[in-house]
């Protein structure tokens, strides 16, 4: 049996709580790659499956496989604001 080399690709996944429960998952680097799961664990599993299917389709159609830059990431930023700014009503 031939030795098959494997490369692990990393993609950013955005998990959004769904109104009806569970999570909707989007993969920004793969346009249109969206899935969902009833639990976080299921959403992760479904996202992995969706990414594999997406990449298989690209390969089948002889398109390049996008890779994210390791320098890019999504994070959160805490911003301190006076309560007066947050509770101010906009004038119509």
Z-matrix of the N, CA and C atoms (Angstrom, degrees):
N
C 1 1.451
C 2 1.528 1 108.93
N 3 1.309 2 116.75 1 134.52
C 4 1.463 3 121.78 2 -179.15
C 5 1.525 4 110.32 3 -71.24
N 6 1.324 5 115.01 4 144.35
C 7 1.463 6 120.55 5 177.51
C 8 1.520 7 108.61 6 -74.92
N 9 1.339 8 116.44 7 118.15
C 10 1.472 9 120.84 8 -179.95
C 11 1.522 10 108.83 9 -99.30
N 12 1.312 11 115.46 10 120.74
C 13 1.455 12 120.04 11 177.51
C 14 1.525 13 109.44 12 -82.76
N 15 1.305 14 115.62 13 143.33
C 16 1.458 15 121.97 14 -178.64
C 17 1.527 16 108.78 15 -119.89
N 18 1.315 17 116.82 16 138.13
C 19 1.457 18 122.03 17 173.64
C 20 1.522 19 107.52 18 -118.03
N 21 1.305 20 116.39 19 131.63
C 22 1.458 21 120.97 20 178.04
C 23 1.527 22 107.96 21 -91.56
N 24 1.325 23 115.59 22 121.04
C 25 1.462 24 121.59 23 177.84
C 26 1.523 25 108.06 24 -100.32
N 27 1.315 26 116.29 25 142.22
C 28 1.467 27 120.65 26 179.58
C 29 1.518 28 108.73 27 -116.03
N 30 1.331 29 115.48 28 131.05
C 31 1.456 30 121.67 29 178.10
C 32 1.520 31 109.58 30 -128.12
N 33 1.323 32 115.68 31 141.79
C 34 1.450 33 120.96 32 175.11
C 35 1.528 34 108.57 33 -72.80
N 36 1.323 35 115.86 34 131.23
C 37 1.462 36 122.01 35 176.76
C 38 1.521 37 108.19 36 -119.14
N 39 1.317 38 116.79 37 132.36
C 40 1.462 39 121.46 38 177.63
C 41 1.527 40 107.85 39 -105.42
N 42 1.322 41 115.54 40 118.84
C 43 1.465 42 122.53 41 -179.28
C 44 1.524 43 108.38 42 -102.13
N 45 1.325 44 115.79 43 118.04
C 46 1.455 45 120.71 44 178.99
C 47 1.524 46 109.40 45 -116.54
N 48 1.342 47 117.65 46 128.00
C 49 1.469 48 118.90 47 176.90
C 50 1.533 49 109.54 48 -60.10
N 51 1.318 50 116.50 49 132.20
C 52 1.465 51 121.80 50 179.62
C 53 1.529 52 109.17 51 -87.78
N 54 1.331 53 116.22 52 145.45
C 55 1.461 54 121.27 53 -179.82
C 56 1.520 55 112.29 54 -54.59
N 57 1.317 56 116.00 55 -40.64
C 58 1.460 57 121.23 56 -176.88
C 59 1.531 58 112.80 57 -84.67
N 60 1.324 59 116.33 58 3.68
C 61 1.464 60 121.72 59 -178.45
C 62 1.513 61 110.15 60 107.36
N 63 1.307 62 116.32 61 161.56
C 64 1.455 63 121.01 62 -178.75
C 65 1.511 64 111.35 63 77.58
N 66 1.322 65 115.77 64 -161.10
C 67 1.461 66 121.75 65 -175.35
C 68 1.518 67 111.13 66 -136.71
N 69 1.325 68 115.57 67 143.69
C 70 1.459 69 122.98 68 168.64
C 71 1.520 70 105.99 69 -101.17
N 72 1.338 71 116.59 70 135.41
C 73 1.461 72 121.24 71 -177.24
C 74 1.529 73 109.15 72 -121.78
N 75 1.329 74 115.57 73 129.73
C 76 1.464 75 120.48 74 174.54
C 77 1.526 76 108.45 75 -121.55
N 78 1.324 77 114.89 76 147.66
C 79 1.461 78 122.44 77 178.34
C 80 1.532 79 106.43 78 -115.38
N 81 1.342 80 118.14 79 98.25
C 82 1.468 81 120.73 80 -173.59
C 83 1.523 82 115.44 81 -56.15
N 84 1.313 83 118.84 82 -33.93
C 85 1.473 84 121.16 83 -178.30
C 86 1.524 85 113.41 84 -75.31
N 87 1.343 86 116.06 85 -11.55
C 88 1.463 87 120.95 86 -179.15
C 89 1.533 88 107.70 87 -121.55
N 90 1.336 89 117.49 88 87.81
C 91 1.462 90 121.04 89 -175.26
C 92 1.535 91 112.78 90 -51.68
N 93 1.326 92 115.25 91 128.45
C 94 1.457 93 120.45 92 179.00
C 95 1.513 94 114.01 93 86.80
N 96 1.317 95 117.90 94 -3.48
C 97 1.474 96 120.97 95 179.89
C 98 1.523 97 108.18 96 -84.45
N 99 1.333 98 115.20 97 99.11
C 100 1.460 99 123.07 98 -176.95
C 101 1.519 100 108.07 99 -135.55
N 102 1.322 101 116.72 100 139.75
C 103 1.464 102 120.77 101 177.03
C 104 1.517 103 108.28 102 -149.15
N 105 1.319 104 116.95 103 -176.05
C 106 1.456 105 120.74 104 -179.89
C 107 1.513 106 110.14 105 -152.96
N 108 1.326 107 115.10 106 164.78
C 109 1.453 108 120.90 107 176.74
C 110 1.517 109 109.51 108 -152.62
N 111 1.329 110 116.41 109 150.73
C 112 1.468 111 121.11 110 -179.23
C 113 1.524 112 112.32 111 -71.93
N 114 1.335 113 117.32 112 -25.18
C 115 1.456 114 122.56 113 176.77
C 116 1.520 115 107.50 114 -129.32
N 117 1.332 116 117.09 115 168.07
C 118 1.461 117 119.93 116 178.21
C 119 1.527 118 110.12 117 -62.11
N 120 1.327 119 116.12 118 -43.14
C 121 1.470 120 120.48 119 -179.41
C 122 1.523 121 111.09 120 -61.27
N 123 1.333 122 116.50 121 -42.71
C 124 1.466 123 119.79 122 178.70
C 125 1.528 124 110.40 123 -67.32
N 126 1.335 125 117.15 124 -37.13
C 127 1.469 126 120.78 125 178.97
C 128 1.523 127 110.85 126 -63.31
N 129 1.342 128 117.12 127 -39.27
C 130 1.469 129 120.97 128 177.09
C 131 1.525 130 109.62 129 -63.30
N 132 1.334 131 116.48 130 -46.73
C 133 1.468 132 120.93 131 -179.90
C 134 1.534 133 110.84 132 -61.32
N 135 1.318 134 116.27 133 -44.01
C 136 1.462 135 120.35 134 179.98
C 137 1.534 136 111.25 135 -66.24
N 138 1.342 137 116.84 136 -36.07
C 139 1.464 138 120.57 137 178.70
C 140 1.529 139 110.57 138 -65.05
N 141 1.330 140 116.61 139 -43.99
C 142 1.467 141 119.89 140 177.74
C 143 1.524 142 110.39 141 -59.73
N 144 1.320 143 116.73 142 -43.36
C 145 1.463 144 121.24 143 179.81
C 146 1.536 145 110.69 144 -64.77
N 147 1.330 146 116.70 145 -43.21
C 148 1.467 147 120.64 146 -179.84
C 149 1.528 148 110.82 147 -63.15
N 150 1.337 149 116.67 148 -41.25
C 151 1.472 150 120.27 149 178.93
C 152 1.526 151 110.35 150 -64.22
N 153 1.330 152 117.57 151 -45.00
C 154 1.468 153 120.45 152 179.24
C 155 1.521 154 111.17 153 -60.44
N 156 1.335 155 117.11 154 -42.69
C 157 1.473 156 120.49 155 179.01
C 158 1.531 157 111.05 156 -65.80
N 159 1.325 158 116.89 157 -41.04
C 160 1.458 159 122.25 158 178.54
C 161 1.525 160 110.23 159 -60.09
N 162 1.345 161 115.63 160 -47.93
C 163 1.468 162 119.98 161 -178.92
C 164 1.527 163 111.38 162 -67.29
N 165 1.341 164 117.17 163 -35.75
C 166 1.469 165 120.63 164 176.81
C 167 1.526 166 110.28 165 -62.99
N 168 1.332 167 116.92 166 -39.39
C 169 1.465 168 120.40 167 178.58
C 170 1.525 169 110.98 168 -66.09
N 171 1.335 170 116.79 169 -41.39
C 172 1.467 171 119.50 170 177.08
C 173 1.520 172 110.44 171 -60.73
N 174 1.334 173 116.68 172 -43.96
C 175 1.464 174 121.46 173 -179.96
C 176 1.529 175 110.52 174 -62.18
N 177 1.331 176 115.75 175 -45.47
C 178 1.473 177 120.91 176 -179.86
C 179 1.530 178 111.04 177 -58.55
N 180 1.333 179 116.74 178 -37.53
C 181 1.458 180 121.05 179 -178.08
C 182 1.536 181 112.29 180 -93.92
N 183 1.338 182 115.22 181 14.98
C 184 1.469 183 122.06 182 176.90
C 185 1.533 184 113.10 183 55.23
N 186 1.334 185 114.85 184 37.77
C 187 1.462 186 120.85 185 175.67
C 188 1.525 187 108.89 186 -101.10
N 189 1.318 188 116.48 187 155.49
C 190 1.463 189 119.78 188 -177.88
C 191 1.528 190 111.26 189 -73.74
N 192 1.323 191 114.65 190 150.71
C 193 1.460 192 122.38 191 178.98
C 194 1.536 193 107.70 192 -90.24
N 195 1.338 194 117.44 193 117.67
C 196 1.465 195 118.34 194 179.58
C 197 1.529 196 111.43 195 -72.66
N 198 1.309 197 115.79 196 141.93
C 199 1.461 198 121.55 197 175.26
C 200 1.514 199 107.81 198 -122.86
N 201 1.313 200 115.92 199 137.98
C 202 1.458 201 119.97 200 177.16
C 203 1.517 202 109.85 201 -78.16
N 204 1.316 203 115.22 202 148.71
C 205 1.456 204 120.46 203 175.18
C 206 1.520 205 108.53 204 -72.58
N 207 1.329 206 118.01 205 133.88
C 208 1.460 207 119.27 206 178.98
C 209 1.527 208 112.63 207 -66.70
N 210 1.320 209 116.62 208 -10.97
C 211 1.469 210 119.95 209 179.35
C 212 1.518 211 111.66 210 -85.02
N 213 1.326 212 118.31 211 -14.64
C 214 1.455 213 121.28 212 -178.57
C 215 1.517 214 109.98 213 -93.17
N 216 1.322 215 115.90 214 139.77
C 217 1.444 216 120.09 215 174.45
C 218 1.524 217 109.17 216 -158.61
N 219 1.308 218 115.44 217 163.97
C 220 1.455 219 121.42 218 177.34
C 221 1.515 220 107.28 219 -107.96
N 222 1.303 221 115.98 220 131.24
C 223 1.453 222 120.85 221 179.19
C 224 1.520 223 109.82 222 -139.15
N 225 1.303 224 115.78 223 176.38
C 226 1.455 225 120.34 224 176.03
C 227 1.523 226 108.51 225 -111.35
N 228 1.310 227 115.67 226 151.34
C 229 1.458 228 122.13 227 179.42
C 230 1.519 229 107.70 228 -127.09
N 231 1.328 230 116.69 229 125.93
C 232 1.455 231 121.87 230 175.80
C 233 1.523 232 108.83 231 -85.21
N 234 1.329 233 116.31 232 132.28
C 235 1.454 234 121.98 233 179.42
C 236 1.524 235 108.11 234 -127.09
N 237 1.314 236 116.81 235 123.66
C 238 1.462 237 121.48 236 177.92
C 239 1.524 238 108.95 237 -86.20
N 240 1.329 239 116.03 238 127.17
C 241 1.460 240 121.61 239 -179.72
C 242 1.523 241 108.70 240 -132.34
N 243 1.337 242 118.01 241 142.89
C 244 1.461 243 120.18 242 175.19
C 245 1.536 244 109.34 243 -62.82
N 246 1.319 245 116.43 244 139.75
C 247 1.465 246 120.31 245 179.39
C 248 1.515 247 111.73 246 -58.29
N 249 1.329 248 116.99 247 -30.85
C 250 1.463 249 119.89 248 -179.86
C 251 1.528 250 111.15 249 -61.87
N 252 1.319 251 117.93 250 -32.58
C 253 1.473 252 121.15 251 177.66
C 254 1.519 253 111.38 252 -71.98
N 255 1.308 254 116.57 253 -35.03
C 256 1.452 255 120.18 254 -175.95
C 257 1.516 256 112.60 255 -80.45
N 258 1.318 257 117.19 256 -25.27
C 259 1.468 258 119.26 257 -177.98
C 260 1.516 259 112.45 258 -99.34
N 261 1.333 260 117.68 259 -3.03
C 262 1.464 261 120.92 260 -179.80
C 263 1.522 262 109.95 261 -68.01
N 264 1.342 263 115.48 262 134.08
C 265 1.461 264 120.73 263 177.70
C 266 1.519 265 108.77 264 -90.01
N 267 1.324 266 115.61 265 141.50
C 268 1.447 267 120.46 266 177.83
C 269 1.519 268 109.68 267 -76.53
N 270 1.305 269 115.42 268 139.03
C 271 1.459 270 119.96 269 176.26
C 272 1.514 271 108.90 270 -79.35
N 273 1.319 272 116.49 271 134.60
C 274 1.481 273 120.63 272 179.55
C 275 1.491 274 111.43 273 -86.95
